[in-house]
Amino acid sequence: MTLRVSIIQKNKSKGIKTWYARIADPRQGIEVYRSLGTTLKGQAQYLAAKALEDFKHKEVDITLERAFSEVVKDRELRGYDSKTMYMYNQAFNMLFELRDKLVAEIRPEDIAGIFAEKCENLGPGSYNCRHQYCNAIFSYFVDREWIVKNPMKKVPKKKTVKNKFPFFWTVEQVNAILDHAPNPEHRITWALMAFAGLRKDEAANLNDADIHDGYIHLVGKGDKMAKIPVSSRLKTELERYGKPLPHIHSLSGTVKVAARNAGIEFQGEATNHRFRHSFASNLIRAGADIKSVQMLMRHENVEITLNTYSHLLGADLEKAVDRIG
């Protein structure tokens, strides 16, 4: 199947008489337009033939395996970390059966078939993560002009259904998870999230010098200074730990194990960020006013806090009216 070229005044209806080369690529089922910069038909025919030759030269007969090795070199030169490189290799391994195929001949249906077969039992998150890395690989091929169009654009992602309101753990459940932390370092890091509302990176990078005068002092999201009171519960955890705060950067998966070992029943997933949601939720359930919760969570405005935790406020309406009279 060969490339074909024709000329067309694609904007003639708008009064623009410039000729374009219309290059059809049957292999990928696409048409590419190139402006020829002329309103003269004879000149346009000559320039269209030249545009076709230029287009052919930009197409390189390179296999997926060879092309992917160039992706690896590029990412390594850019200093991508080992976890990211692992995800790139995982994406390539999923497409391994296409390794000897020319990248210009790989069609969306080829990839969609592989995704349907190999990712059938994956949830939306894992499925879309693989989609993301495959998309990045083929986007690199487009940038190198080995292909004209990214075939991943026609491979659908899985729709995710998000819970409108965040799940949280009660104080009792948090305590149970902390008691099953794999080590004291994980316990104190989780405690900083659960009893001060710190984000994962904030808790992981906190230093002892950041805690003084009864407050945690840190530079938070958006480079904003924050001052968070140390509760008596958190003070107990800090005294229990009794040594310089650790800098733990790998918390993935451990909270799931701890929650499972604690034997507690709860909805949703066990994630590190759930500790922060639990902090806000337990404050509201304990009767804290929404403005205080907003300031402690460091939300930009109170509407964010209301929209996120309004279900908890609604759940306490009956108790609220009973306080009158």
Backbone torsions as a table, in degrees:
resi	resn	phi	psi	omega
1	MET	NA	118.7	-174.4
2	THR	-102.7	159.8	175.5
3	LEU	-71.3	147.1	178.3
4	ARG	-127.2	146.8	179.1
5	VAL	-131.1	143.1	174.1
6	SER	-144.3	169.5	179.3
7	ILE	-115.6	148.8	-176.4
8	ILE	-153.0	142.9	171.7
9	GLN	-94.5	84.6	-168.6
10	LYS	-70.3	-18.0	-179.5
11	ASN	-114.7	25.5	-176.6
12	LYS	-61.6	-33.9	-179.2
13	SER	-64.7	-20.6	178.6
14	LYS	-95.0	5.8	-179.9
15	GLY	85.8	8.2	179.7
16	ILE	-99.6	118.8	-172.9
17	LYS	-101.4	13.2	178.7
18	THR	-66.0	137.2	179.2
19	TRP	-86.9	146.8	176.8
20	TYR	-124.1	147.8	170.0
21	ALA	-87.6	128.2	176.7
22	ARG	-107.2	107.2	-176.5
23	ILE	-102.1	119.4	-179.3
24	ALA	-99.2	130.1	178.3
25	ASP	-115.4	95.1	-176.8
26	PRO	-60.3	-29.7	-177.5
27	ARG	-63.7	-40.8	-179.5
28	GLN	-99.6	-4.1	178.7
29	GLY	64.4	38.7	-177.6
30	ILE	-131.0	163.7	173.3
31	GLU	-124.8	136.3	-179.2
32	VAL	-118.7	135.9	-180.0
33	TYR	-109.2	137.6	176.7
34	ARG	-127.9	123.7	177.0
35	SER	-68.2	133.8	-178.9
36	LEU	-98.1	-5.1	174.4
37	GLY	64.8	24.6	179.7
38	THR	-143.1	153.1	175.8
39	THR	-105.5	2.0	-179.1
40	LEU	-93.7	125.0	-174.5
41	LYS	-64.3	-44.6	-179.2
42	GLY	-60.9	-43.9	178.7
43	GLN	-66.5	-35.5	179.8
44	ALA	-64.0	-38.7	179.8
45	GLN	-64.3	-39.0	178.7
46	TYR	-67.2	-45.4	-178.2
47	LEU	-68.2	-30.1	178.9
48	ALA	-65.5	-40.1	178.5
49	ALA	-63.4	-38.2	178.3
50	LYS	-68.3	-39.3	178.5
51	ALA	-62.2	-36.9	178.4
52	LEU	-64.6	-42.8	178.8
53	GLU	-64.3	-41.8	177.9
54	ASP	-61.9	-39.5	179.9
55	PHE	-64.1	-41.3	179.7
56	LYS	-62.3	-40.9	-177.5
57	HIS	-68.2	-24.1	179.0
58	LYS	-78.7	-17.6	177.0
59	GLU	-85.9	118.5	-177.7
60	VAL	-105.8	133.5	176.9
61	ASP	-78.5	88.2	-176.3
62	ILE	-131.0	134.6	-178.2
63	THR	-78.0	162.8	179.4
64	LEU	-60.5	-41.9	-178.6
65	GLU	-62.1	-45.3	-179.9
66	ARG	-67.5	-41.0	-179.2
67	ALA	-65.8	-38.2	-179.9
68	PHE	-65.7	-33.9	177.8
69	SER	-60.7	-30.4	177.0
70	GLU	-72.4	-34.6	175.6
71	VAL	-61.8	-45.1	-179.9
72	VAL	-59.9	-46.2	178.7
73	LYS	-59.3	-44.5	-179.0
74	ASP	-61.6	-47.4	-177.6
75	ARG	-66.5	-37.7	179.0
76	GLU	-67.1	-38.1	176.9
77	LEU	-65.0	-30.8	179.1
78	ARG	-82.4	-3.9	176.4
79	GLY	80.0	28.2	178.2
80	TYR	-63.7	142.9	-177.1
81	ASP	-76.1	170.5	-173.7
82	SER	-65.2	-34.1	179.9
83	LYS	-64.8	-42.5	179.1
84	THR	-65.9	-42.2	179.0
85	MET	-63.9	-34.8	176.8
86	TYR	-62.1	-41.1	-179.7
87	MET	-67.5	-36.3	175.8
88	TYR	-63.5	-44.0	179.6
89	ASN	-66.8	-35.5	177.7
90	GLN	-64.0	-39.9	178.4
91	ALA	-64.9	-43.1	179.6
92	PHE	-65.4	-41.2	179.8
93	ASN	-61.6	-32.0	177.7
94	MET	-66.3	-32.3	-179.5
95	LEU	-96.8	16.9	-171.1
96	PHE	-57.0	-34.0	-178.4
97	GLU	-65.9	-14.2	177.6
98	LEU	-97.9	8.2	-170.4
99	ARG	-58.1	-33.6	-177.2
100	ASP	-92.3	2.2	-178.5
101	LYS	-87.4	143.1	176.7
102	LEU	-66.1	136.1	-176.0
103	VAL	-60.6	-31.0	179.9
104	ALA	-70.2	-13.7	-178.0
105	GLU	-104.4	-0.8	179.3
106	ILE	-80.8	123.5	-176.0
107	ARG	-106.5	159.0	179.6
108	PRO	-53.6	-39.1	-178.2
109	GLU	-66.9	-28.2	175.7
110	ASP	-61.8	-46.7	-177.2
111	ILE	-72.7	-41.7	-179.5
112	ALA	-59.6	-37.8	178.4
113	GLY	-63.5	-40.3	179.2
114	ILE	-67.5	-43.1	178.5
115	PHE	-61.4	-41.4	-179.4
116	ALA	-63.5	-36.2	-177.1
117	GLU	-80.0	-47.1	-171.3
118	LYS	-90.7	-17.5	-176.4
119	CYS	-116.4	15.9	-174.7
120	GLU	-56.7	-40.0	-174.4
121	ASN	-96.5	7.1	179.8
122	LEU	-84.2	146.7	174.5
123	GLY	-73.3	169.5	-178.1
124	PRO	-56.0	-39.3	-178.4
125	GLY	-62.7	-51.6	-179.0
126	SER	-66.8	-40.3	179.2
127	TYR	-61.2	-49.3	-176.9
128	ASN	-69.9	-25.5	175.5
129	CYS	-66.2	-44.2	176.6
130	ARG	-64.2	-38.7	177.5
131	HIS	-60.9	-41.9	-178.3
132	GLN	-60.7	-44.3	-177.6
133	TYR	-74.3	-35.6	174.9
134	CYS	-64.1	-39.5	178.3
135	ASN	-62.3	-41.1	179.1
136	ALA	-64.2	-37.2	178.9
137	ILE	-63.2	-48.7	-177.8
138	PHE	-73.5	-26.5	174.4
139	SER	-64.8	-36.0	176.2
140	TYR	-63.9	-39.4	178.0
141	PHE	-62.8	-37.6	178.2
142	VAL	-65.6	-43.6	179.5
143	ASP	-60.2	-35.5	178.9
144	ARG	-81.9	-3.2	-179.6
145	GLU	63.0	32.3	173.0
146	TRP	-83.5	-25.1	173.4
147	ILE	-136.0	159.6	-178.0
148	VAL	-88.7	-38.7	-173.6
149	LYS	-132.0	140.4	179.5
150	ASN	-76.0	114.3	-178.6
151	PRO	-66.7	-19.6	179.8
152	MET	-66.9	-21.0	-179.2
153	LYS	-63.0	-23.0	-179.7
154	LYS	-101.9	5.0	175.7
155	VAL	-97.1	113.7	-173.7
156	PRO	-68.6	149.2	172.4
157	LYS	-88.2	168.3	175.1
158	LYS	-88.5	137.8	178.7
159	LYS	-74.9	136.4	178.3
160	THR	-103.0	137.7	177.3
161	VAL	-108.3	107.1	-177.4
162	LYS	-89.7	141.6	173.3
163	ASN	-67.9	130.5	-176.2
164	LYS	-60.4	-37.3	-178.8
165	PHE	-118.9	143.8	-176.9
166	PRO	-71.5	142.4	174.1
167	PHE	-75.5	154.1	177.7
168	PHE	-144.0	166.3	173.8
169	TRP	-105.2	143.7	173.3
170	THR	-70.5	167.9	178.8
171	VAL	-58.6	-40.0	179.6
172	GLU	-63.5	-40.6	178.9
173	GLN	-68.3	-38.9	176.2
174	VAL	-59.9	-46.4	179.7
175	ASN	-58.8	-41.0	-179.8
176	ALA	-64.4	-40.6	179.3
177	ILE	-67.0	-42.0	178.4
178	LEU	-60.9	-38.2	179.9
179	ASP	-66.6	-17.9	179.2
180	HIS	-110.8	18.3	175.1
181	ALA	-62.5	145.3	-176.4
182	PRO	-67.0	-21.8	-179.4
183	ASN	-163.4	166.2	-179.4
184	PRO	-60.5	-29.8	-178.5
185	GLU	-65.5	-44.6	177.3
186	HIS	-66.1	-39.3	-177.9
187	ARG	-60.5	-48.3	-176.8
188	ILE	-69.0	-33.3	177.9
189	THR	-66.1	-43.8	177.7
190	TRP	-66.4	-37.1	-179.9
191	ALA	-63.0	-37.1	178.0
192	LEU	-64.1	-33.1	177.5
193	MET	-76.9	-41.3	-173.4
194	ALA	-77.8	-28.7	-174.6
195	PHE	-116.3	1.5	173.9
196	ALA	-135.7	-5.0	176.9
197	GLY	74.5	20.3	-179.5
198	LEU	-70.4	147.1	171.6
199	ARG	-74.1	163.1	-174.8
200	LYS	-56.0	-50.2	-177.8
201	ASP	-66.1	-33.7	178.2
202	GLU	-65.5	-44.6	-180.0
203	ALA	-66.4	-39.8	-176.9
204	ALA	-68.7	-26.9	-175.0
205	ASN	-106.7	6.2	-177.7
206	LEU	-69.8	139.2	177.3
207	ASN	-109.8	158.9	178.0
208	ASP	-59.2	-34.5	-179.5
209	ALA	-65.6	-17.2	179.9
210	ASP	-80.0	-9.6	-178.7
211	ILE	-113.1	111.0	178.1
212	HIS	-160.1	157.2	179.8
213	ASP	57.5	28.0	177.4
214	GLY	80.7	12.0	-178.9
215	TYR	-134.2	155.0	168.5
216	ILE	-95.9	124.8	179.2
217	HIS	-110.8	123.8	-179.8
218	LEU	-152.7	163.8	173.3
219	VAL	-98.8	113.4	-174.1
220	GLY	-96.0	-157.5	-178.7
221	LYS	-59.3	136.7	-178.6
222	GLY	73.6	20.2	179.9
223	ASP	58.4	33.1	180.0
224	LYS	-96.2	135.2	177.5
225	MET	-70.2	140.3	179.8
226	ALA	-132.5	147.6	179.5
227	LYS	-134.9	107.7	-171.9
228	ILE	-117.2	126.8	179.8
229	PRO	-62.2	142.6	174.6
230	VAL	-90.1	113.7	-179.1
231	SER	-72.9	163.9	178.2
232	SER	-62.7	-33.7	179.3
233	ARG	-65.9	-43.0	179.4
234	LEU	-70.3	-36.2	178.4
235	LYS	-60.2	-38.4	177.4
236	THR	-61.5	-42.0	179.3
237	GLU	-66.3	-39.7	179.8
238	LEU	-65.5	-41.9	178.6
239	GLU	-67.3	-36.6	178.6
240	ARG	-63.9	-40.7	-179.6
241	TYR	-67.8	-47.3	169.1
242	GLY	62.5	23.4	177.1
243	LYS	-151.9	171.8	-178.6
244	PRO	-53.6	138.2	-177.8
245	LEU	-60.1	139.6	-179.5
246	PRO	-81.3	163.6	172.6
247	HIS	-116.7	90.0	-177.7
248	ILE	-96.1	121.1	-178.3
249	HIS	-109.0	-4.4	179.0
250	SER	-122.2	93.7	179.0
251	LEU	-109.9	0.1	-174.4
252	SER	-61.6	128.3	173.1
253	GLY	86.3	-28.7	-173.6
254	THR	-67.2	-35.3	-179.2
255	VAL	-67.7	-32.0	177.4
256	LYS	-64.8	-41.6	179.0
257	VAL	-65.5	-44.4	-179.0
258	ALA	-63.4	-42.0	179.7
259	ALA	-65.2	-39.2	179.2
260	ARG	-67.2	-43.1	-179.4
261	ASN	-68.1	-26.3	179.4
262	ALA	-72.2	-18.3	176.5
263	GLY	70.7	23.6	180.0
264	ILE	-90.7	151.8	177.7
265	GLU	-102.7	131.2	-179.8
266	PHE	-157.6	159.9	176.8
267	GLN	-88.9	159.1	175.3
268	GLY	78.2	-171.7	-177.0
269	GLU	-95.3	153.4	174.0
270	ALA	-89.6	102.9	180.0
271	THR	-126.8	160.3	178.4
272	ASN	-63.2	-39.0	-177.1
273	HIS	-66.2	-19.7	179.8
274	ARG	-64.5	-26.2	176.2
275	PHE	-62.0	-41.2	179.8
276	ARG	-66.7	-42.4	175.9
277	HIS	-62.2	-36.1	179.7
278	SER	-66.0	-37.8	177.7
279	PHE	-56.7	-51.7	-179.4
280	ALA	-65.8	-44.2	-177.2
281	SER	-63.6	-41.9	-179.0
282	ASN	-71.8	-29.1	173.5
283	LEU	-63.0	-47.3	-178.8
284	ILE	-64.0	-43.2	-179.6
285	ARG	-65.4	-25.3	179.1
286	ALA	-85.9	-2.7	175.4
287	GLY	102.7	7.8	178.4
288	ALA	-66.5	142.1	179.6
289	ASP	-74.4	153.3	-171.4
290	ILE	-64.1	-31.0	179.0
291	LYS	-67.0	-39.4	177.6
292	SER	-64.9	-41.8	178.6
293	VAL	-61.6	-42.8	179.1
294	GLN	-58.6	-45.4	-178.1
295	MET	-66.8	-38.7	179.6
296	LEU	-71.2	-35.1	177.7
297	MET	-79.8	-13.5	179.6
298	ARG	61.8	38.7	173.1
299	HIS	-75.2	147.4	-176.1
300	GLU	-61.3	-37.1	176.8
301	ASN	-147.6	165.1	-174.4
302	VAL	-69.6	-23.4	178.7
303	GLU	-60.7	-36.9	178.8
304	ILE	-61.5	-45.3	-179.9
305	THR	-64.7	-43.4	179.5
306	LEU	-62.5	-45.6	-178.3
307	ASN	-65.3	-32.4	-176.8
308	THR	-80.5	-36.7	-171.5
309	TYR	-121.0	18.0	-177.5
310	SER	-62.4	-28.0	-179.5
311	HIS	-63.2	-30.6	178.8
312	LEU	-74.3	-36.5	177.2
313	LEU	-63.8	-43.5	-179.9
314	GLY	-63.2	-34.7	-177.6
315	ALA	-67.3	-20.0	-177.1
316	ASP	-104.1	12.8	-177.3
317	LEU	-62.7	-40.7	-178.5
318	GLU	-63.3	-40.2	177.7
319	LYS	-64.7	-36.2	-177.0
320	ALA	-64.4	-46.5	-177.8
321	VAL	-68.4	-26.9	179.8
322	ASP	-71.7	-14.7	178.5
323	ARG	-75.3	-12.9	-178.1
324	ILE	-94.5	132.6	174.5
325	GLY	92.5	NA	NA
